[in-house]
Amino acid sequence: MSGKVKVAIIGSGNIGTDLMVKIMRGSSLLEMAAMAGIDPASDGLARAARLGVAASDQGIEGLTRLSCWPQIGIVFDATSAAAHRRHHAVVTAAGKTMIDLTPAAIGPYVVPVVNGEQYADAGNVNMVSCGGQATIPIVAAIAAIAQVHYAEIVASIASRSAGPGTRANIDEFTRTTARGLEEVGLADRGKAIIVLNPAEPPMVMRDTVFTLSSGATERAIAMAIEAMVEKVQAYVPGYRLKQTVQFERFGANNPVTIPGLGDFAGVKSSIFLEVEGAGHYLPRYAGNLDIMTSAALATAETMARHRSSNGAA
């Protein structure tokens, strides 16, 4: 285990447990040291104990009382936006790095393939949302070659994959994702919508991205999107384009009006994505949860590599 960064997870639900399993499946940079939750009967805490991971059902207070606490370098928060504010105060006061999987948005938004390296030294980073992790890379890819005047995303997830934490955070999801489209994706204006799909059998996560842009050809946009999809697939293998990118061009004689931004002439791009989970702990249809844990893991490994290159413990 020498040389690995010790990590802890707060939250023993589906997201925290899947993240633990991913770390223990073979991260060469991270060592799973502890898990804390508040439900003594949770499968996550029971699984952690079976795997030899220090566990506490006393939440953040219990975590800080574990003997491994002084050695932990990175803490993942897989609870709720409301709880994260208190967790942030405790963890950062102890000089540890926090990776936030809730929509609390205390720290900067991070999407690994877009700005992960930029925030490798940050004390608290926010993983935006499942919809943000799936769609912001696409908007950023277009913004790298064109001006994105407007970006709208619709994230459709299986109702079964939306647990109490996800449902409690829906309002924060829409606000946080929209801001992420602007701050990380560099759209002039962003909008986010989430749909809980009750279909049986459950459908995998599907995301639709609509952008209005100018300054790049349809071919250049399609190539940029395809290249970005390949980058995301490096840590989320089930991430893919559902079909070829669709385009519609608006000229000076037939502009489209963007509320608050005025008339627009340029290219409308419609991108249809699908995210299938890896099936490590969660069912494969829960791509919305899988992309969050995969992105958090990729972010932590970037931080660990950065510490190693700088000679940090």
BAZANU-464210 format. One line per field, with one value per residue (C-alpha): z, y, x; residue in one letter; residue number from 1. Coordinates in Angstrom, 1 decimal, always signed. Each point is the difference from the previous one (the first is absolute). Layout:
BAZANU-464210
w	Z_...
v	Y_...
u	X_...
res	a_...
n	NUM_...
***
This chain:
BAZANU-464210
w	+0.0_+0.3_-2.1_-0.3_+1.4_+2.7_-0.6_+1.9_-1.1_+1.9_-1.1_+0.0_-2.6_-3.6_-1.2_+2.9_-0.2_-3.8_+0.4_+2.7_-2.2_-2.9_+2.1_+1.3_-3.4_-0.8_+0.3_-0.1_+1.7_+2.7_+3.1_+1.4_+3.7_+1.5_-0.6_+2.2_-0.1_+2.3_-0.6_+2.0_-2.2_-3.3_-2.5_-0.6_+3.6_+0.2_-3.3_+1.2_+3.2_-2.0_-2.3_+3.0_-0.4_+3.3_+0.3_+2.2_+0.2_+1.9_-3.1_-0.3_+3.8_+0.0_-3.0_+1.9_+2.9_-2.1_+0.6_-3.7_-0.2_+0.4_-3.1_-2.3_-2.8_-2.0_+1.1_-2.3_+1.0_-1.4_+2.3_-0.7_-0.8_+3.4_+1.9_-2.1_+1.4_+3.4_-1.3_-2.0_+3.1_+1.9_-2.8_-1.3_+3.6_+0.4_-3.1_-2.2_-3.5_-0.7_-3.1_+0.1_-1.9_+1.2_-1.7_+2.9_-2.3_+2.7_-1.9_-3.8_-2.4_-1.4_-3.1_-0.3_-3.8_+0.0_+3.0_+2.3_-0.2_+0.7_+3.5_+1.0_+3.0_+1.1_+3.5_-1.0_-3.5_-1.1_-2.5_-1.2_-0.6_-2.1_-2.8_+0.2_-0.2_-3.0_-1.9_+0.9_-1.9_-3.2_+0.5_+0.9_-3.2_-2.1_+2.0_-0.7_-3.8_+0.0_+2.1_+1.8_+0.5_+1.6_+1.4_+1.2_+1.3_+0.9_+2.2_+0.1_+2.7_+1.2_+2.9_+1.8_+0.0_+1.7_+3.7_+2.9_-0.4_-3.7_+0.5_+2.8_-2.2_-3.2_+0.4_+0.6_-3.0_-2.4_+1.4_+0.3_-3.4_-1.7_+1.6_-0.9_-3.6_+0.2_+2.3_-1.3_-3.4_-0.8_-1.4_+0.2_+1.5_+1.3_+1.0_+1.5_+0.3_+1.7_-0.7_+2.3_-2.4_+1.6_-2.9_+0.8_-0.6_+0.9_-2.8_+0.0_+0.5_-3.1_-0.5_-2.7_-0.6_-2.1_-0.8_-2.1_-1.1_-2.6_-1.4_-1.0_-2.7_+0.6_-0.9_+2.5_+2.7_-0.7_+0.1_+3.3_+1.6_-1.2_+1.4_+3.3_+0.2_-0.3_+2.8_+2.4_-0.9_+1.4_+3.5_-0.8_-2.6_-0.3_-1.2_-3.7_-2.7_-0.6_-3.7_-2.2_+1.0_-1.6_-1.3_-1.0_-1.3_+0.6_-2.2_+0.2_-1.8_+2.3_+3.4_+3.2_+3.1_+3.2_+3.1_+1.5_-2.7_-3.1_-3.5_-0.9_-3.4_-0.1_+0.6_+2.3_+1.0_+1.5_+1.7_+1.4_+2.6_+1.9_+3.2_+1.1_+3.4_+0.4_+2.3_+2.8_+2.8_-1.6_-2.8_-3.5_-0.6_+2.8_-2.3_+1.8_+3.2_-1.8_-1.8_+3.3_+1.8_-3.1_-0.3_+3.7_-0.2_-3.0_+1.8_+3.1_-2.1_-1.7_+3.4_+1.2_-3.1_+0.5_+3.7_-1.1_-2.7_+2.6_+2.6_+2.4_+2.4
v	+0.0_+2.3_+3.1_+0.0_+2.8_-1.2_+1.0_-0.1_+0.2_+1.7_-1.6_-3.8_+0.1_-1.1_+2.7_-0.4_-3.8_+0.0_+2.4_-2.2_-3.0_+1.9_+1.1_-3.5_-1.6_+1.2_+3.7_+0.2_+3.4_-0.2_-2.1_-0.4_+0.7_+0.8_+0.3_+2.0_+0.0_+0.5_-3.2_-2.9_-2.5_+1.4_-2.5_+2.4_-0.1_-3.7_-0.5_+2.4_-2.1_-3.3_+1.6_+1.0_+3.7_+2.0_+1.0_+2.2_+0.5_+3.3_+2.2_+2.6_+0.0_-3.8_+0.4_+2.4_-2.4_-2.9_-0.7_+0.4_+3.6_+1.7_-1.9_+0.7_+2.5_+0.1_-0.2_-0.6_+1.3_-2.2_+1.3_+3.1_+3.7_+1.0_-2.4_+0.9_+3.5_-1.4_-2.7_+2.6_+2.0_-3.0_-1.6_+3.2_+1.2_-3.3_+0.9_-2.7_+0.2_-0.5_-1.3_+0.9_-2.3_+2.1_+3.1_+2.2_+1.9_+1.4_-0.7_+0.5_-2.2_-2.8_-2.2_-2.2_+0.3_+3.8_+1.5_-2.8_+1.0_+3.6_-0.8_-2.8_+2.0_+1.3_-0.6_-0.7_-0.9_-0.6_-2.7_+2.1_-2.7_-3.2_+2.1_+2.4_-2.7_-1.4_+3.2_+2.7_-1.8_+0.3_+3.7_+0.6_-1.8_+2.3_+3.1_-0.8_+0.7_+2.3_+2.4_-1.9_+2.5_-2.4_-3.6_-2.0_-3.5_-2.6_-2.8_-3.0_-2.6_-3.1_+0.7_-3.0_+1.5_+3.2_-0.7_+2.3_+2.1_+0.6_+0.9_+2.4_+1.7_+0.5_+3.8_+0.3_-2.3_+2.4_+3.1_-1.6_-1.6_+3.2_+1.9_-2.8_+0.3_+3.7_-0.1_-3.2_-0.5_+3.7_+0.5_+3.5_-1.4_-3.4_-1.9_-3.4_-2.3_-3.4_-2.7_-3.0_-2.7_-2.6_-2.5_-3.7_-1.6_+3.1_+1.8_+1.1_+3.6_+2.1_+3.6_+2.5_+3.1_+2.9_+2.8_+3.2_+1.0_+2.1_+0.0_-3.7_-2.3_-2.9_-2.4_+1.6_-0.2_-3.6_-0.9_+1.9_-1.8_-3.5_+0.7_+1.1_-3.1_-2.2_+2.0_-0.6_-3.7_-0.3_+0.0_-0.6_-2.9_+0.0_+3.6_+0.3_+1.9_-1.5_+1.3_+2.4_+3.7_+1.9_+3.5_+2.9_+3.3_+3.3_+3.0_+3.7_-0.5_-2.7_+0.6_-1.7_+2.1_-0.9_+1.5_+2.6_-0.2_+1.1_-1.3_-2.7_-1.0_-3.0_-3.8_-2.0_-3.2_-2.9_-2.7_-3.2_-1.9_-3.3_-0.9_-3.6_-0.9_-2.4_-2.3_+0.0_+0.5_+1.7_-1.4_+0.9_+2.3_+2.3_+1.8_+3.3_-1.3_-1.8_+3.1_+1.9_-2.6_-0.4_+3.7_+0.3_-2.8_+1.5_+3.3_-1.5_-1.9_+3.3_+1.5_-3.0_+0.1_+3.7_-0.5_-2.7_+2.1_+2.8_-2.3_+0.4_-2.7
u	+0.0_+3.0_-0.2_-3.8_-2.2_-2.3_-3.6_-3.3_-3.6_-2.9_-3.2_-0.7_-2.8_+0.1_+2.4_+2.4_+0.0_+0.6_+2.8_+1.6_-0.2_+1.5_+3.0_+0.6_-0.3_+3.5_+0.8_+3.8_-0.1_-2.6_-0.4_-3.5_+0.4_-3.4_-3.7_-2.4_-3.8_-3.0_-1.9_+1.4_-2.0_+1.3_+1.5_+2.9_+1.2_-0.4_+1.9_+2.7_+0.5_+0.1_+2.7_+2.1_-0.7_-0.4_-3.7_-2.1_-3.8_+0.5_+0.4_+2.8_+0.5_+0.6_+2.4_+2.2_+0.2_+1.3_+3.7_+0.7_-1.3_+3.3_+1.4_-2.9_+0.8_-3.2_-3.6_-3.0_-3.4_-2.8_-2.8_-2.1_+0.5_-1.3_+2.3_+3.0_+0.3_+0.7_+2.3_+2.0_+0.7_+1.3_+2.0_+1.7_+0.8_+1.9_+2.1_-1.5_-1.3_-3.7_-1.6_-3.7_-2.5_-3.0_-1.2_+1.1_+2.4_+2.3_+3.1_+0.7_-1.8_+2.2_-0.5_+3.1_+0.4_-0.6_+1.7_+1.2_+3.6_-0.8_-1.3_+2.3_+1.1_-3.4_-1.2_-3.6_-1.3_-3.5_-1.0_-3.0_-2.6_-0.6_-1.5_+2.9_+2.7_-1.8_-0.7_+2.5_+2.8_-2.0_-0.8_+3.7_+1.1_-2.2_+1.1_+3.6_-0.5_-3.1_-2.0_-2.8_-2.8_-2.4_+0.1_-2.9_+0.2_-2.6_+1.1_-2.3_+0.7_-1.8_-2.2_+1.4_+3.4_-1.1_+0.3_-0.9_+3.2_-0.6_-3.7_+0.9_+2.5_-2.1_-0.4_+3.8_+0.6_-1.7_+1.7_+3.4_+0.0_-1.1_+2.8_+2.5_-1.0_+1.0_+3.0_+1.7_-1.8_+0.4_-3.5_-1.3_-3.1_-0.9_-3.2_-0.4_-3.0_-0.2_-2.5_-0.6_-1.1_-2.4_+0.3_+0.3_+2.4_+2.1_+1.7_+3.6_+0.9_-0.6_+1.0_-0.9_+2.1_-1.2_+2.5_-0.3_+3.5_+1.8_+3.5_+0.5_-1.3_-2.2_+2.8_+2.4_-2.7_-0.6_+3.7_+0.5_-3.0_+1.3_+3.4_-1.4_-2.2_+3.2_+1.6_-2.9_-0.1_+3.5_-1.6_-3.7_+0.1_-3.8_-0.2_-0.9_-1.7_-3.5_+0.0_+1.9_-0.2_-2.9_+0.3_-2.3_+1.3_-1.6_+0.9_-0.7_-3.3_-1.2_+1.6_-1.1_-0.7_+1.7_-1.8_+2.2_+2.6_-1.9_+0.0_+2.5_+1.5_+2.3_-0.2_-2.3_+1.6_-2.0_+2.1_-1.5_+1.9_-0.3_+1.7_+0.1_+1.4_+3.0_-2.0_+2.6_-2.5_-3.0_-2.1_+1.1_-3.0_+1.2_+2.4_-0.9_+1.6_+2.8_+1.2_+0.2_+2.1_+2.2_+0.5_+0.8_+2.5_+1.7_+0.2_+1.5_+2.6_+1.0_+0.5_+2.0_+2.2_+0.6_+1.0_+2.4_+1.6_+0.4_+1.5_-3.0_-1.0
res	m_s_g_k_v_k_v_a_i_i_g_s_g_n_i_g_t_d_l_m_v_k_i_m_r_g_s_s_l_l_e_m_a_a_m_a_g_i_d_p_a_s_d_g_l_a_r_a_a_r_l_g_v_a_a_s_d_q_g_i_e_g_l_t_r_l_s_c_w_p_q_i_g_i_v_f_d_a_t_s_a_a_a_h_r_r_h_h_a_v_v_t_a_a_g_k_t_m_i_d_l_t_p_a_a_i_g_p_y_v_v_p_v_v_n_g_e_q_y_a_d_a_g_n_v_n_m_v_s_c_g_g_q_a_t_i_p_i_v_a_a_i_a_a_i_a_q_v_h_y_a_e_i_v_a_s_i_a_s_r_s_a_g_p_g_t_r_a_n_i_d_e_f_t_r_t_t_a_r_g_l_e_e_v_g_l_a_d_r_g_k_a_i_i_v_l_n_p_a_e_p_p_m_v_m_r_d_t_v_f_t_l_s_s_g_a_t_e_r_a_i_a_m_a_i_e_a_m_v_e_k_v_q_a_y_v_p_g_y_r_l_k_q_t_v_q_f_e_r_f_g_a_n_n_p_v_t_i_p_g_l_g_d_f_a_g_v_k_s_s_i_f_l_e_v_e_g_a_g_h_y_l_p_r_y_a_g_n_l_d_i_m_t_s_a_a_l_a_t_a_e_t_m_a_r_h_r_s_s_n_g_a_a
n	1_2_3_4_5_6_7_8_9_10_11_12_13_14_15_16_17_18_19_20_21_22_23_24_25_26_27_28_29_30_31_32_33_34_35_36_37_38_39_40_41_42_43_44_45_46_47_48_49_50_51_52_53_54_55_56_57_58_59_60_61_62_63_64_65_66_67_68_69_70_71_72_73_74_75_76_77_78_79_80_81_82_83_84_85_86_87_88_89_90_91_92_93_94_95_96_97_98_99_100_101_102_103_104_105_106_107_108_109_110_111_112_113_114_115_116_117_118_119_120_121_122_123_124_125_126_127_128_129_130_131_132_133_134_135_136_137_138_139_140_141_142_143_144_145_146_147_148_149_150_151_152_153_154_155_156_157_158_159_160_161_162_163_164_165_166_167_168_169_170_171_172_173_174_175_176_177_178_179_180_181_182_183_184_185_186_187_188_189_190_191_192_193_194_195_196_197_198_199_200_201_202_203_204_205_206_207_208_209_210_211_212_213_214_215_216_217_218_219_220_221_222_223_224_225_226_227_228_229_230_231_232_233_234_235_236_237_238_239_240_241_242_243_244_245_246_247_248_249_250_251_252_253_254_255_256_257_258_259_260_261_262_263_264_265_266_267_268_269_270_271_272_273_274_275_276_277_278_279_280_281_282_283_284_285_286_287_288_289_290_291_292_293_294_295_296_297_298_299_300_301_302_303_304_305_306_307_308_309_310_311_312_313
***
